[in-house]
Amino acid sequence: MQEIISPENYLQLLLGGVLATLLFISLSLHSVFRKLGISAWKAWVPFVNGWTFFRVAGMNGAWVFGLIVPILGSVIFFIAVNRLSTKLGFDGISMVILAVFFPAFWLLTVAVSHNRILSLNEKAVATGGRQWALVGAESRAVAAPHVPQPYTTAPPPQEEPRFGYSDKSHIRETPY
C-alpha cells in the first residue's frame, strides 16, 4: 500500500496552510484597519492585530491573551465579533453565527464591505458627540442626531415702532 502523504510532505502542507491562514487574516485585517482609520501595519504584527481588533470592538485589548484558553477564547472572540459587526451596521447575531461556522467568510465580509466607523476626530464633527457613527452603504444602523436647520424663509415681521422710536427707554414714567 502506497502512502499518499509522507511525513515530510505533511509537515510542509501544515506549514503552508498556517502561513496561508496568517496571510489571509493579515490581509483582511489590513483592509478593516485602513477602513477604520487605524495604522495598517498593526494588522501584520501577531498580538498587536488582536489587541487592536478588541480595542475597535470596544473591549480591553488584553483580551487577546484570553484567546489562548479554548472555551473562554471562543466566547470572548464572539462577543468582539458581535460588537464590531454591530458598529459596522451589520446584524450582530447573524454575523456571530457566520463567524461561528465560517470565520473566514465573516472576516472577508467585514473587510470588503463599504461600511466604516468614523474616526474619533470625524465623529465629533459629524455626530455631535456620539461615540461611534456609521458611514457607508448600510447606514441604517445609526440614526443621525437631530440638527436644527436654519430658517429657509424670512423671519416673521416685527411690530413697527410708533413715533419713530424703537424702544421706550426715553419715556419717563411718573405717577400723576
WOMOPE-V235533 format. One line per field, one symbol per residue. ss: DSSP state (2 for helix, 1 for strand, 0 for the rest). burial: I if it has 9 or more other C-alpha atoms within 8 Angstrom, else O. Layout:
ss->???
burial->???
//
This chain:
ss->00000022222222222222222222222222222200022222022222222222000022222222022222222222222222200002222222222022222222220001100222222220000001100022200000000000000000000222000000000000
burial->OOOOOOOOOIOOOOOOOOOOOOOOIIIIIIIIIIIIOOOIOIIIOOOIIIIIIIIOIIIOIOIIOIIOOOOIIIOIIIOIIIIIIIIIIIOIOOIIOIIOOOIOIIIIOIIOOOIIIIOOOOIIOOIOOOOIIIIOOIIOIOOOOOOOOOOOOOOOOOOOOOOOOOOOOOOOOOOO
//
